[in-house]
Amino acid sequence: MKSTYPMHTNDLPQRWSRRRFLGGSAVAIALPFLESLVPRSAAAQVAAPRRLLFLWMPNGIYMQKFRPATTGPDWTMSPILAPLEPLRPDFNVITGLENTPAIPDGVGDHAAGTCAFITCAHANKSQTAIKLGMSADQLAVEKIGKTKLPSLQIGIDGGGSAGDCDSGYSCAYARNISWSSPTTPIAKLTDPATIFNQLFMGLDTTASMADIAKRQAYSKSVLDSVLDDANGLMPKLGHTDTMKMQEYLDGIRELERRVATTSPAVCAPGTKPATPTSYPMKFQIMNDLIVMAFQCDVTRIVTFMLGNAVSNQTHPFLMANGSPITRGHHDISHHGNVQASLDMLFEIDRWQMTQLAYLMDKMKKVQDGPDSNLLYNSTIFVSSDVSDGNRHNHDDMPVIVAGHGGGALSPGKHIAYPAATHEKLSNLLLTVIGTVGATGPVGDSTAPLTGI
């Protein structure tokens, strides 16, 4: 393949664009930040883009083990949050926020809470006449969604939007957190191979689909299509950037290999079906795809659902009181204050924090602009549909805001809002999207929160 290194236009044409690609129309692999490619005259002007990740966890959390006992910068690490200890300077824990619009009409807290996760809007209870509000991620798209994929919606579990998924609430409410309008949910991708192909699909969509089919049939890597370009670029790089580039390409190849061995979508005709993906493996691959999507600058906005509303995912790979956790998550979340159920819930919640720590650590290790990293330039919003799965309450929501927002945030604290203030979750979302220059309103928001 002829070496072309196509250059994309960015927001500031006079400044150097980091959006360079290896390959052509069929396969395009965006380059990570490489100092060797920045003209000396532009080095001081290079600013890494800011990103947003909205991570939704099902069924609430064990708040007594999640909520830190103290507040401020010297807060006491709680048992569930303990896996995040090495990343303490990189996130805030926020408690006491209310998401009042998530309260359902009658029963249906999980669906109503899921769709209100980043819309903070009250869902019209219906299976057909859905009406909600625009989500925070899509408000941000209007500001920074100028990448190949304006936003990326992914999740662990699939399913359509038709039907009743929670006490009369449409499945659209239970299976989507991203909404481009009050009546338009944006469906998520749940197959790792499909997501991988989206990231490396070239500028010519038709050619790219044909290339994907050809690669699968011959068990070839996307890197085979850009090998000449990569070999032509290496001599132009300094020693550090050469090693970084090689690590980056090796990372793509390893991720592609893992996707190919776990996803049936990449099986060529006549080949042995792939091994079904385990939940822990799929979770980790999804985290890796998020990092790759940001590192490649294919998108700057991602939503990730760890399941659907009323998720009854099992966790037999975890142990509680000496036995594997084989009961479903939703069932366990209705703990009734029974200690055995609380013990299982604790192990599930703590494991989810371990996965968040993995994601944050991986982002922190990716250089992103001069003297910066991917986690520093990102904002990660983490919460759930309800607070306590047993009570189905929408006050005192469990919230983590990770990353530094490119310097717009000051992480490292536990911030607790008193119940008497009735502080809105939607106001925090104004702060979150404000890190990329976007504005609201988000649902019932009134003003951004300060000191986050």
N, C-alpha and C positions, 0 to 999 in steps of 0.2 A: 504494500500500500504506500502511496506517495505521502510524504510527510507534509501536513498542511497546517497543523496547530491553529485551527480557526479561533478567532477572537470575537467574543461577544461584547456588545455595548453594555455599559453599566450606567448607573445613575449620573455619574460625573465623567463625561467623555474625555475631559482634559487630564484626568488622572489615570494612572495605570490600572488596568482591569486584571483581577486575579482569575477571571473566568476563562482560562485557557484549557484546551482540550487536546488529548491525543486521539487520533482516529479521524474518521470522516462522517459520512451521512448515516451509515449503518450502525456503527458502534462509536460512541463518544465517551471517553473517560476523562472527567475533569481533573485537573492537577490540584494537589494540595498547595498550601502556601510555600513557595520556594524563594528564598531571598536572592538567589542567583539570577532570577528572572525579573527582579525589580530594578529599574534604572536608578542609578544613584541620585539623580535629580528628583526622583519621585519617592524615594525611600521614606522621607519624613511625612509624606502625605498619605501613605498607605494605611487604610483603616479597614479592619476585618469586619465583615457583615455581622449583624446580630441575629440570633435565632430564637425561636420559641418552641417549646415542647410541652404539650398538655398530656399528662399521664393519669388515666382514670383507673382506680382500683374498685372492684365490686364489693358490696355487702358491708361497707363501713369498716370499722377497726375496733380493737379492744382498747378503748380510750384510757382506761385506768393504767394500762401499761405503755400507752403511747405518749400521753401528756407528761411533759417534764414537770418536776416538782417545783422548780424555780424558774425565774425569768431573767431576761437581760443577757449580756454577753458571756456570763459565767454560769449559765444554766446547767443543771444537773442532767446528764444523759439518762434517758429513760430506757427500760429494758428492750422495748421493741425497736427503738432507734439506734441501739448499740452498734449494729453493723456499719453505721454511718460515722462512727467516732473519728476515723482518720480524715474524714472530709468535713469536720465540724466548721472550719472557717468558710465553707462554700455553700452553706444553706441556712435558711431560717425555718424554724418551726413556728407555726401560727395557730393559736387556738382561740376559741370564743367567737368566731365568725358565724353568722347566720345566712342560710340560703332559703329565705322564706318563700320565694316563688316555687320552690321544689315541693312544698306541701301539696299533696294530691287532693282531689275532690273525692273524699271518702277513702277507700283503700287504693293501693297502687304506688306506695312510696318508692319502690325501687325504680320503676319506669319513669315516674315523675322526677325523681332525683337524678337519674342518669341523664336525661335530656336537659335538665337544668344545670348540669355540671359546669359548663362554661357559657351557657346562654343566660342563666339566672332569670329565666322566663317561665311563666306558668303554662303548663301544657293543657290544651283543650282535650278533655277526656273523651276519646273516640277512637274507633278502629279505622275510620275512613276520613273524617274531617279533621285532619291533623293541623294544628296551629301552635306555634311556639315563638321563636325569636331567632335573630341572627347570633351566631356564636362568636366568642372573642377571637378565636383563631382566624375566622373569615374577615373580621374587622381589620386584623393585622395584615391579611393578604392584600387588602387595598393599599397598604403602605409599603410592604416589602416583598410582595409576591411576584417579583419580576425575574424569577428563575425559570428553569425548564419546567419544573413542577411548582405551580404557585403554592400548593400545600400538599401534604401527603397524609392520608388517613389510613391507619393500620390497626389491626387487632388480632387477638388470639382466636376468637370464635366468630363464625360467619352467621349467615341467615338473612332472609329477606325482611322487608319492612311491612309486609302485609300480615294481617291477623291480630289476634289478641295475645299479648305477651305478659300482661300483668293486670289482672282485675279490670279489664275493659280498656286498658291503654294499648294503643297500637304498638306493634313491634318496631315501628319507626322510632318511637321514643326509647325503647329498651335497647336498641342495637346501634344507635348513632349518637355521637356527641358533637359532631361538626354539622352546622346548619348554615347554608348560604342565604337562606331567607326563612321567614316563619313557617313556610310550607314545604321547604326543600332540604331534607337531610342529605348529607354527602356520604355515600356508602364507603365502607372501609375495605381495604385489601387484607386478606388473611393468609394468603399463600406466599411463603418466603421467596419462591422462585419468581412469581409474578412481580413482587416488589423489586427483587434484584434486577430483573429485566427492565423494569421501569427506570431504574437508576442509570442503566447503561444503554438505554435505547437512544439511538442517534437522532440527528436533526430531521432525517427523512423517515417518518414513521413507517411507511410501507416497506422501505428497504430494511428497516430495523427488524420488523416482524419476520421477513424472509430470512434475515441473517440469524435470528434467534432459532428458527426452525432448522436451519442448516447446521448451526453449532450443536444443537441437541442431537441431531441425527448422527453427527460425526464425533460427538463427545469432545468438542473443542471448547477452549476457554475464550472468554471475551478478550483476554490479553493477547491471544494469538493474532487477533485482528489489528492490534495496535503495536505489535512488536517492533516494526520498522521505525515507527514514530518514537517509541521509547528509546530505542538504541541510538537514534539520531539526536535525541535530547540530552542523554546522559553526559556526553563530552562537554556540553555547555554549562554544566552545573559544577559548583564547588564540591569539595569533599563531603561536607556535612549534608548538603542537599542531595548528593548522589546516594548516600546511605538512607536518607529520609525517603527518597523516591523509590528505592529498592524495597524498603520496608512497606511502603504504601502499596506497591504492586503485589508484593507477597501477601499482604493483608487481603487484597481483593481476591487473589487466587484462592487463599484459604477459605474465605467466606463463601466463594462460589462453590468450592468443593463441599463444604458443609451443607449448603443449600441443596446441592445436587443429590446428596445422599439421604436427605430427609424429606424432600418434597416430590410427590408424584408428578407435578406439573413439568418437571424437567426430564422425564423419562422419554427417550426416543422410542419410536415404534419397534416392537420386537425385543425390547430390553426388559430385564427383570424389574418389576415394580420396586420403587424405593421403600425403605423401611418407614413405617408410620412414625411421625415425629412425636417424641415425648413432650409433655408440657414444659418441663424445665429447659429442654434443648431448644424448643421453639421460642420460648421467652428470651433466652440468651441470643439466639440468632436475630430476633426482632430488635433487640438492643444494639447488636452489631450493625444492622442495617440502618438504624437511626443515625449512628455515629458516621457511617459511610456516606449517608445522604447529606449530612451537614458538612462533612469534610470535603466532599466533591462539590459542594455548593449547588447541588441539583435542586434542593429546596431549602427554605429557611424556616418552615413552619410544619410541625408534625403533631398529629394527635394519635395517641396509642391507648387502646382499650384492652385491659388485661382479661376481659371476658365480655359477656353481655349482662344486662340487668338480671337479677335472680340467678347468677352464675352458681352452679352446683359442681364446679370443678373439684376433682378429688386430688389429694396430695399424698399418695402412698409412699413417696420417697422421703417424707418427713415422719418423724417419730414423736409421739406424745405419750408419756407415762409408759414407755417401753413397747408401744405398739404402733404400727403404721397407721397413718391417718387416712382411712378409707371412706369416711363419710363425706358428703358433699359440703362445699364451703357455705352455701346459703343455709343449709340445714344446721350446720355448726354455729353460724352467726346468730341463730335464734337460740342462744345459749341458756336462757332462763336462769342465769346466774349459777348454773350447775358447773362445778369446778372442772370436771372432766372435759366439758365442751370449751370452757374458757382456756384450758391448757392447750387444746388443739388450735383454737383461734389464735392464741399467742404465737405458736410455732408457724402458722401460715403467715401472719402479719410480719413477723420477724424475718421470714424467708423473703417476703416481698421487698423489705428494706435492704436485704442482702443483694437482690437484683438491682435495686436502685443504686446502691453503692458501686456495683460493677459498672453500670452505665456511666455514672458520674466520674469514676476513676479513669475509665477509658477516654472520656471526653477531655479530661484534664491533661492526659498525656499527649494529646494531639496539638502540635503547634498551630496557631491560627493568627497570623500576622506577627510583626516584630514584637518580641518579648511578651507574647500572650498565648492563650490556649483556648480550645473550643468551649470548655466549661465557663471560662471567664466571660466569653462573648455571648453566652446563651442564658436564657431564663427558662427554668423548668417548673411548671406548676403541677402539683400532685395533690389529689384529693379523691373523694368517693361520692356515691349517690346519697348515702346517709352517714350519720355519725356512728351511733351504736346500732348494729344490725338487729339487736333484740328490741330496742325501743323504736326504731324507724324514725328517729328524730333528725331534724335538719338544722338544728342549732349546735353550737360548739363543734363545728366541722373539723375533721382532721386535715390539716393543710401543711404542706412543705413547699417552700419556694427556694429552689436551688439555682446555683449559678450567680454570676455577678452582673448580668445584663450589660456587659461591655463597660462597666463602671457605674451604671445607673442604680445598682442595688448595693446594700451594705450587709451582707450575710454574716452569720455567726451568732445569731441570737434566738431566744425563745420569746416571742411576743404574744402576750395573753390579753385579749380584750374582755373586759368585765361583761357579764351577761346583761347588766342594766343598760349598757350603751347600745345594745342591739346593732352592733356594727355589721355592715353588709359584706358578704363574700364578693358581691359584684364590684364593690369599691376596690378590693384587692386586685381583681381582674383588670380594672382600669390602670392600676400601677404596673401590672405585668405587661400589658400590651403597650404601655407607655415607654417601656424599655426599647421598643423598636420604632417609637415615634407615632404610634397609632393612638387614636382617641375613640371614645365611646359615643353614646352610652352603651353599656352592657347590661341588658335587662333592667333591673330597678336601681342601677347605680346613680350616685349623686356626685361623688368627688373621689379622686384617687387617695389611697392611704399613703401616709408619709412615714419615713423611718424604716421602710422595709429593706 
